[in-house]
Amino acid sequence: MKLPPCPPVASLVALIISLIGCFGYCFLFNRAVDGFSTQLDTLLSIGRIHMILFLHLVALFFTLFVVFFYVVGVVTTKTVNGKLNSATNCCCRWLSFLLGNQLAMAIITVTSYGLVIAWALLLCFTAIMMGLYIIFIGATYSFCALIDNQCFDFTVLMPAIINMVTHKNVDVTFCQEKKEALCSAKYNFSGTFVLAFIMCLIALIGLVHFLMCMVANFTRLRQHQMRSKGHDYETDGAGGNSMAMNVRMTKDDI
C-alpha cells in the first residue's frame, strides 16, 4: 500500500510561522498593554486595562482558521493533481468531496480574505499603540530628567484632559515615588511593543501565503472542472457518432 503524498513544505512552514507569530504576538502585546496601563494607572489612577481574554480568543480562532486553511490547501491541491491514492482516500474522501466544488472553495477564499483584512487592521492598531507608547515614554523620560526631589502638580494645567480620561478625583501630583515607578528602565515596554508588532507582521505574512494558496486552488479547481466537462462533452459526441455509424451499417447490410 502506498503512503499518502507528503504535504507541501511551503504551506507547512507558513503554518508554523503563522502560529509562532500569533502566539508570540498575543503574549508580548498583552504584556506591553498591561505595563502601559499600569504606568497610566500610576500617573492618573484610571484603572488597569485587561486584554487577556480578547487575546486568548484571537489566538484560538487564528489557530483554528490557519489549520483549516492548511488542510484545505493540501487536500484541494492533491485532488486537482489527482494524487489522492487509496490510503489518502480512506482518510480524506469526505473532505475531498466537500471541497471539490467551486462554491465551497469560493466561500473559503472569501473567508481567507476577511481574515487577512482583520489581521491587517489588528496590525494597524498595534502600530498605533506602539507609536503612542513611544511618545508617552519619551515624554516621561524627558520630564523625569527634570525632577530631583521636588513635586509637580498638574491639576491646574490639565483639567480638561483629566475630565476626559476619568471622572474620579485623580491625584496628578508627580513626586519621587511616581518617578521611580515611571522612569525606571525595567518599566520601559517600548521594546515589547516593537517585538509584538514584528510578531503580528510575521503572522500576517503567513496568512497572505494561505490566501494566495486559496486563490490558486480555487482557480485550478475551476479550470479542472471546466476541462472535465469538456471531456464529458467530447465523449458524448464520440458516442453519438458511433451509434449513427452502427445504424447506417445495419441498413446497408439489410
C-alpha positions in Angstrom: 0.0 0.0 0.0 1.4 3.4 -1.0 1.8 6.1 1.6 -0.2 9.4 1.4 1.7 12.1 -0.5 3.8 14.5 1.5 2.2 17.8 2.4 3.6 21.0 0.7 6.7 22.1 2.5 6.0 25.8 1.9 2.5 25.6 3.4 3.8 23.6 6.4 6.5 26.3 7.0 3.8 29.0 6.7 1.6 27.2 9.2 4.5 27.0 11.7 5.5 30.7 11.2 1.8 31.8 11.5 1.3 30.0 14.8 4.6 31.3 16.2 3.8 34.8 15.1 0.3 34.7 16.6 1.3 33.2 20.0 4.2 35.5 20.3 2.1 38.5 19.4 -0.6 37.6 21.9 1.9 37.1 24.7 4.0 40.2 24.0 1.1 42.5 23.3 -0.7 41.5 26.5 2.5 42.2 28.5 3.1 45.5 26.8 -0.5 46.8 27.2 -0.6 45.6 30.8 2.6 47.5 31.5 1.3 50.6 29.7 -1.9 50.5 31.7 0.0 50.1 34.9 2.0 53.2 34.2 -1.1 55.2 33.3 -2.8 54.0 36.5 0.2 55.1 38.5 0.0 58.5 36.9 -3.7 59.1 36.6 -5.4 56.3 38.6 -7.6 55.3 35.7 -7.5 51.6 36.4 -5.9 48.6 34.6 -6.6 47.5 31.1 -7.1 43.7 30.7 -6.9 42.2 27.3 -6.0 38.7 28.2 -9.4 37.2 27.4 -9.6 39.0 24.0 -6.1 37.8 23.1 -6.9 34.3 24.1 -9.9 34.3 21.7 -7.7 35.8 19.0 -5.2 33.0 19.4 -7.9 30.3 19.4 -9.7 31.5 16.3 -6.5 32.2 14.5 -5.2 28.7 15.2 -8.5 27.1 14.0 -8.6 29.1 10.8 -4.9 28.6 9.9 -5.0 24.8 10.5 -8.2 24.7 8.5 -6.7 26.6 5.6 -3.7 24.3 5.7 -5.8 21.2 5.5 -8.0 22.7 2.7 -4.9 23.7 0.7 -3.3 20.2 1.0 -6.5 18.3 0.1 -7.5 20.6 -2.7 -4.1 20.5 -4.3 -3.9 16.8 -4.2 -7.4 16.5 -5.5 -6.7 18.7 -8.5 -3.4 17.0 -9.2 -5.1 13.6 -9.0 -2.6 12.4 -6.3 -5.1 11.1 -3.8 -4.3 7.4 -3.6 -6.3 4.7 -1.8 -4.6 5.4 1.6 -5.4 9.0 1.4 -9.0 8.4 0.2 -9.7 6.4 3.3 -8.9 9.4 5.5 -9.9 12.4 3.4 -12.6 11.1 1.0 -15.3 13.1 2.7 -13.2 16.3 2.9 -12.2 15.9 -0.8 -15.8 15.5 -1.8 -16.8 18.6 0.3 -14.1 20.8 -1.2 -14.4 19.5 -4.8 -16.8 22.2 -5.8 -16.4 25.8 -6.7 -19.0 27.2 -4.1 -17.2 25.7 -1.1 -13.8 27.0 -2.3 -15.2 30.4 -3.1 -16.6 30.7 0.5 -13.3 29.6 2.0 -11.4 32.0 -0.3 -13.6 34.9 0.8 -13.1 33.9 4.4 -9.4 33.9 4.0 -9.7 37.4 2.5 -11.7 38.5 5.6 -9.2 37.1 8.0 -6.3 38.8 6.2 -8.1 42.2 6.4 -9.0 41.7 10.1 -5.4 40.8 10.9 -4.1 43.8 8.9 -6.4 46.0 11.0 -5.0 44.5 14.2 -1.5 45.2 12.9 -2.5 48.9 12.4 -4.0 49.0 15.9 -0.7 47.6 17.2 1.3 50.1 15.3 -0.9 52.9 16.8 -0.4 51.6 20.3 3.3 51.3 19.8 3.6 54.8 18.5 1.5 56.2 21.4 3.6 54.4 23.9 6.9 55.5 22.4 5.7 59.1 22.5 4.5 58.6 26.1 7.7 57.0 27.4 9.8 59.6 25.6 7.9 62.5 27.1 8.0 60.8 30.5 11.8 60.3 30.4 12.3 63.9 29.3 10.2 65.1 32.3 11.9 62.6 34.7 15.2 64.2 33.9 14.0 67.5 35.3 12.8 66.1 38.6 15.1 65.8 41.6 13.2 65.7 44.9 10.5 68.3 44.1 6.9 67.6 43.3 4.8 68.9 40.4 1.1 69.4 40.5 -0.7 69.1 37.1 -4.2 69.7 38.3 -4.3 73.3 37.1 -2.5 72.6 33.8 -4.6 69.6 32.6 -8.2 69.8 34.0 -9.8 69.2 30.6 -7.7 66.2 29.8 -8.2 64.7 33.2 -12.0 65.1 32.9 -12.0 63.3 29.5 -10.0 60.4 30.9 -11.8 59.8 34.2 -14.5 61.4 36.4 -12.7 60.3 39.6 -10.8 62.5 41.9 -7.3 62.0 40.5 -4.1 62.8 42.2 -1.8 64.2 39.5 0.9 65.3 41.7 4.2 64.0 40.3 6.7 63.2 43.1 9.7 61.0 43.7 7.7 57.7 44.2 5.9 58.1 40.8 9.2 58.9 39.2 10.6 55.6 40.4 7.5 53.8 39.1 7.5 55.5 35.7 11.1 56.3 34.9 12.8 53.1 35.8 14.4 51.3 32.8 12.8 48.0 33.8 9.4 49.5 33.2 10.1 50.6 29.6 7.9 48.4 27.4 8.8 50.1 24.0 10.9 47.1 23.0 8.0 44.8 23.9 5.6 46.8 21.7 8.1 46.6 18.8 8.5 42.8 19.2 4.7 42.4 19.3 4.4 44.4 16.1 7.1 42.2 14.4 5.3 39.0 15.5 2.0 40.4 14.2 3.6 41.1 10.9 5.1 37.6 10.7 1.6 36.1 11.3 0.2 38.3 8.6 2.8 37.1 6.1 1.7 33.5 6.9 -1.9 34.5 6.3 -1.1 36.1 3.0 0.6 32.8 1.9 -2.5 30.8 2.7 -4.7 33.4 0.9 -2.5 33.0 -2.2 -2.9 29.2 -1.9 -6.7 29.5 -1.6 -7.0 31.8 -4.7 -4.6 29.5 -6.7 -6.5 26.3 -5.7 -9.9 27.9 -6.5 -8.6 28.9 -10.0 -7.1 25.5 -10.6 -10.2 23.7 -9.3 -12.4 25.8 -11.7 -10.1 25.0 -14.7 -10.1 21.3 -13.7 -13.9 21.2 -13.6 -14.1 23.0 -16.9 -11.7 20.5 -18.5 -13.7 17.6 -17.0 -17.0 19.0 -18.5 -15.3 19.5 -21.9 -14.0 15.9 -21.8 -17.5 14.6 -21.0 -19.0 16.6 -23.9 -16.3 15.1 -26.3 -17.1 11.6 -25.0 -20.8 12.0 -25.5 -20.2 13.3 -29.1 -18.0 10.4 -29.9 -20.6 8.0 -28.6 -23.3 9.6 -30.7 -21.3 9.3 -33.9 -20.5 5.7 -33.2 -24.2 4.9 -32.8 -25.1 6.7 -36.1 -22.4 4.7 -37.9 -23.7 1.5 -36.5 -27.3 2.3 -37.7 -26.0 3.1 -41.2 -24.1 -0.1 -41.3 -27.1 -2.1 -40.2 -29.3 -0.6 -43.0 -26.6 -1.4 -45.7 -26.5 -5.0 -44.6 -30.3 -5.2 -44.9 
